[in-house]
Structure formats: C-alpha cells, structure tokens
C-alpha cells in the first residue's frame, strides 16, 4: 500500500509536469483567454523541493543546553488544468523531519503526506460545483516514551503509515472569488478513517486509556462516516519571494446524537506553511499544524516548526 501511494503521488506530479510542457506548445496560436480555454491549458508549474538542517552544540556552557541536530525535507506540487468551464486540480504535499537530542532517542519533528484531486465546473464566474477526493496520513512511526525519551524507557507507537489514514470523497459547491482563495461546502461527503497497524491500535489505547483508537473499535480496521465538510484554502505570494499556503478542513458527521454523542463535535484540521526565499536556493519556512478530533483526544493539538535550508523551485 505504501508503494502504491508513493507511485500515485509521483505519477500525479510527473504527469502534470510533462503535460504542462506539451500543452504550452499547443497554445502558440491562441490569442485570447477564450481561445486558450477552448484548447485547454495547464497553468505554469508550481513544484518545490526542499531540505532543511539545524544543529546546536555546547561545551562547558554554563547557561545550559543539549547538543542536537535535526533534518527535514519537503515536496510540494500543484497542477491546474483548465478547459471550457471545467478545471482539474491536483495537489501533493509531503513533509518529513527528525530531531536528535544527545542522550535521547531520535523523534519525528514533522510527518505529513497530503494528496488531493478535484474537478470543478463553473456555474457562474465565482461559483462552481465540484467533486473531489483527498487523503491524509504520515510515513514514519510516531512514538511516545514513558519518561523523557531516554534509551532505557519504554516507547509506544501511536501512529504510522495508514494508522491513522483519512480518505474523504465529496460533492458540493465552492466559492472562488479570486485565483488564490476558495471556500468549499461539501454537503455530501464520505470519510473513511483507517488504522491498519495492530500495534498502533494497542499502544494508542493503552497510552490514552481508551477502548478505541482514532474512533475505530477493537477488531475493526476502518471507520465509515458520512457528513458535511467545509474547506477553506489560501495559496498566494504575499510579498516578494514569500509564499503562504493555508488550509482549513472541518468535518461534521451525520450521526444521530442518541447513537454516538461524541460524533456531533466538529473535527478541525489546520495546515499553514509560510516559505521565504533568501536567494535562488536558500529558504526559510514556518509550519503550523493544528488538529481537534475527539476520536483522538478531547484537546486541541498543534505542532509548529521553523527551519532554514535549500529550496529548489521548478
């Protein structure tokens, strides 16, 4: 399954890059936007590859500190195809990072894989109907320790690839007043939550003292839900060499309150990535991830990080 998902992500990215180049040649004779829409065209490619690194060392430093180093990688690819009143958009986002403190075991600093594909058709200049699918998971095992991550402490694996994994398919209406912002209302949304790793289920329930893991009961692998989904997405260069990507996704399951009272809470997922290019190859980036999902814990979770490194824009 991991190899299949990686192949899908690579195929989406590679196909869009090739198609963008070939379709550009067919637009040479197009003189207006209407001509271009009749032919069909890809917007200029938007692909980023980055590697970030940080390190700190102390020797006889009386102010205190722990030797550490961290490394991270990111890949973003967005492809947009337009023809007549229709448009197809694919989005791939991948981030993975590790931090290593002296005397402690290494741990993830960030781990996120997000895939999205959507078709939209214009009703009027600002409103479309759409059909889309998106998937969210992580690659590497996520662990927690009994104490402070010392080598002698017991660790529990509370997440891994497809544990959890979230797949959502939806139909609805979207409002797109400008090219860099869209608001989607998905009244007919299906969502599947996966926990395909038995160890994750056992460790998660023990660590959180719960009977289920990510909303999935013992002996099950998948939770099926129908509900309403709200998505707001912003992607724009807010200043010279500074790009801001922000995405909010809310989901409310259509589950009767008498059947599952906890299901009437809205699940919130926030993702923000700000990238600033220092020069052609150097960059700084800030990442914020926020989650509220009562199937996990009844608290708001967040993760944030700041890093600098190399960035290649294609």
Secondary structure, 3 states (H helix, E strand, C coil): CHHHHHHHHHHHHHHHHHHHHHHHHHCCCCCCHHHHHHHCEECCCEEEEEEEEEEECCCCCCCCCCCEEEEEEEEEEEEEEEECCEEEEEEEEEEEEEEEECCECCEEEEEEEEEEEEEEEEEECCEEEEEEEEEEECCCCEEEECCCCECCCCEEEEEECCEEEEEEEEEEEEEEEECCEEEEEEEEEEEEEEECCHHHHHHHHHHHCCCCECCECCCCCEEEEEEEEEEEEEEEEEECCEEEEEEEEEEEECCCCCCCHHHHCCEEEEEEEEEEECCCCEEEEEEEEEEEECCCEEEEEEEEEEEEEEEEEC
